Amino acid sequence: MIVPKTYEELAAYLEKPDKLVLFFTADWCPDCQFIYPAMPKIELANPDFLFLRVDRDNFMEIAQRWHIFGIPSFVVVENGKEIGRLVNKSRKTQAEINSFLAELTEEKL
């Protein structure tokens, strides 16, 4: 998982043609703590995606621009454009995230 440190670094990834999963999170968030241990397995199960962990507190302007009000949230971007999002107030599970990403992969086939 890539953890951008600056707005410039994050912007450079957004300009790439890769399918990016922006994983909006914060270390104080209990639902984020719940999903952290599963993230390596989720990444392995979804090799078509590049995962970026975006700390909502460090990138507040980006979170606001992407309308991220609940965390953890997942926004998938391809060629700089949003192609899907899993954003809600609920705790996310590994199965739910994998299913969400699988739907995005199937839509492209």
Secondary structure as the mmCIF struct_conf table of DSSP 4:
data_model
#
loop_
_struct_conf.conf_type_id
_struct_conf.id
_struct_conf.beg_label_comp_id
_struct_conf.beg_label_asym_id
_struct_conf.beg_label_seq_id
_struct_conf.end_label_comp_id
_struct_conf.end_label_asym_id
_struct_conf.end_label_seq_id
STRN STRN1 ILE A 2 ILE A 2
BEND BEND1 THR A 6 THR A 6
HELX_RH_AL_P HELX_RH_AL_P1 TYR A 7 LEU A 14
TURN_TY1_P TURN_TY1_P1 GLU A 15 GLU A 15
BEND BEND2 LYS A 16 ASP A 18
STRN STRN2 LYS A 19 THR A 25
TURN_TY1_P TURN_TY1_P2 ASP A 27 TRP A 28
HELX_RH_AL_P HELX_RH_AL_P2 PRO A 30 ILE A 35
HELX_RH_3T_P HELX_RH_3T_P1 TYR A 36 ALA A 38
HELX_RH_AL_P HELX_RH_AL_P3 MET A 39 ALA A 45
TURN_TY1_P TURN_TY1_P3 PRO A 47 ASP A 48
STRN STRN3 LEU A 50 ASP A 55
TURN_TY1_P TURN_TY1_P4 ARG A 56 PHE A 59
HELX_RH_AL_P HELX_RH_AL_P4 MET A 60 ARG A 65
TURN_TY1_P TURN_TY1_P5 TRP A 66 HIS A 67
BEND BEND3 GLY A 70 PRO A 72
STRN STRN4 SER A 73 GLU A 78
TURN_TY1_P TURN_TY1_P6 ASN A 79 GLY A 80
STRN STRN5 LYS A 81 LEU A 86
BEND BEND4 LYS A 89 SER A 90
HELX_LH_PP_P HELX_LH_PP_P1 ARG A 91 LYS A 92
HELX_RH_AL_P HELX_RH_AL_P5 GLN A 94 LYS A 108
#
